[in-house]
């Protein structure tokens, strides 16, 4: 099987036109199991897992990117608008950032000192 990545263009006006929608459906139908399909939005992928109970599910994978660097190999998989809204509420809650600041202050990544031999 040839592994390929197809870039799906998502329009900036928040609406996909009919041609984009048809292209998306065709690309998903032609993709293999667990294939990660790139989009024009950095860090946003469409993923097609194997069918389950004769039903095909499609997920969006959100992979954090900063300065063109992927911050995590695996992202968060979202299947519904409700899941997206729930994550958005968590991300936009000021307490989330405050909690991370405290965690990073006390448990952040510490560089191992270089030992001269």
C-alpha positions as CSV (number, residue, x, y, z in Angstrom):
1,X,0.0,0.0,0.0
2,X,1.3,3.4,-0.9
3,X,1.3,5.8,2.0
4,X,0.3,9.3,0.9
5,X,-0.8,12.6,2.4
6,X,-3.4,14.8,0.8
7,X,-3.7,18.4,1.9
8,X,-7.3,19.4,2.3
9,X,-7.9,23.1,1.9
10,X,-10.2,24.6,4.6
11,X,-11.3,28.0,3.5
12,X,-10.7,31.0,5.8
13,X,-14.3,32.2,5.6
14,X,-15.4,29.4,8.0
15,X,-17.4,27.7,5.3
16,X,-16.2,24.9,3.0
17,X,-17.7,25.1,-0.5
18,X,-19.3,22.1,-2.1
19,X,-16.1,21.2,-4.0
20,X,-14.1,21.2,-0.8
21,X,-16.7,19.0,0.9
22,X,-16.7,16.5,-2.0
23,X,-12.9,16.5,-2.0
24,X,-12.8,15.8,1.7
25,X,-15.3,12.9,1.5
26,X,-13.4,11.4,-1.5
27,X,-10.1,11.7,0.3
28,X,-11.5,10.0,3.4
29,X,-13.0,7.2,1.4
30,X,-9.7,6.6,-0.4
31,X,-7.6,6.7,2.7
32,X,-6.4,3.7,4.6
33,X,-7.0,2.8,8.3
34,X,-5.4,5.2,10.7
35,X,-4.2,7.4,7.9
36,X,-3.5,10.9,9.0
37,X,-4.8,13.4,6.4
38,X,-3.2,16.8,6.5
39,X,-5.3,20.0,6.3
40,X,-4.4,23.6,5.5
41,X,-4.7,24.3,9.3
42,X,-1.4,23.7,11.0
43,X,-1.8,21.0,13.7
44,X,-5.2,19.8,12.4
45,X,-5.6,16.4,10.8
46,X,-8.4,14.1,9.7
47,X,-8.0,10.5,10.9
48,X,-9.9,7.4,9.7
49,X,-9.8,4.6,12.2
50,X,-10.9,1.0,11.3
51,X,-14.7,0.4,11.0
52,X,-16.4,-0.7,14.1
53,X,-19.7,-2.6,14.1
54,X,-20.1,-1.8,10.4
55,X,-19.8,1.9,11.1
56,X,-17.1,4.3,10.0
57,X,-16.1,7.0,12.4
58,X,-13.9,9.9,11.4
59,X,-11.9,12.0,13.9
60,X,-10.1,15.3,14.0
61,X,-6.7,15.1,15.6
62,X,-5.4,18.3,17.2
63,X,-1.6,18.3,17.5
64,X,-0.1,21.3,19.3
65,X,2.4,23.2,17.2
66,X,4.6,26.2,18.2
67,X,7.1,27.9,15.9
68,X,6.6,25.2,13.3
69,X,7.6,22.6,15.8
70,X,5.3,19.7,16.8
71,X,5.0,19.7,20.6
72,X,3.5,16.3,20.9
73,X,3.7,13.3,18.6
74,X,0.1,12.3,19.3
75,X,-2.7,14.8,19.6
76,X,-6.2,14.9,21.0
77,X,-8.9,13.1,19.0
78,X,-12.2,14.9,18.6
79,X,-15.3,13.4,17.0
80,X,-18.2,15.7,17.7
81,X,-19.0,19.5,18.0
82,X,-19.9,18.9,21.6
83,X,-16.4,17.4,22.4
84,X,-14.8,20.4,20.6
85,X,-16.9,22.8,22.7
86,X,-16.1,21.0,25.9
87,X,-12.4,21.1,25.2
88,X,-12.7,24.8,24.3
89,X,-14.3,25.6,27.6
90,X,-11.4,23.8,29.4
91,X,-8.7,25.5,27.4
92,X,-10.3,29.0,27.8
93,X,-10.8,28.6,31.5
94,X,-8.2,30.9,33.2
95,X,-7.8,28.3,36.0
96,X,-6.4,25.9,33.4
97,X,-3.5,28.2,32.6
98,X,-3.0,29.1,36.3
99,X,-2.8,25.4,37.2
100,X,-0.3,24.7,34.5
101,X,1.9,27.7,35.6
102,X,2.1,26.3,39.1
103,X,2.8,22.7,37.8
104,X,5.6,24.1,35.5
105,X,7.0,26.2,38.3
106,X,7.5,23.2,40.6
107,X,7.7,20.3,38.2
108,X,8.8,21.8,34.9
109,X,11.4,20.2,32.7
110,X,14.8,20.7,34.3
111,X,17.9,20.3,32.3
112,X,20.3,17.7,33.6
113,X,23.6,19.4,34.4
114,X,26.5,18.5,32.1
115,X,29.3,16.8,34.0
116,X,32.8,17.4,32.8
117,X,35.0,14.2,32.9
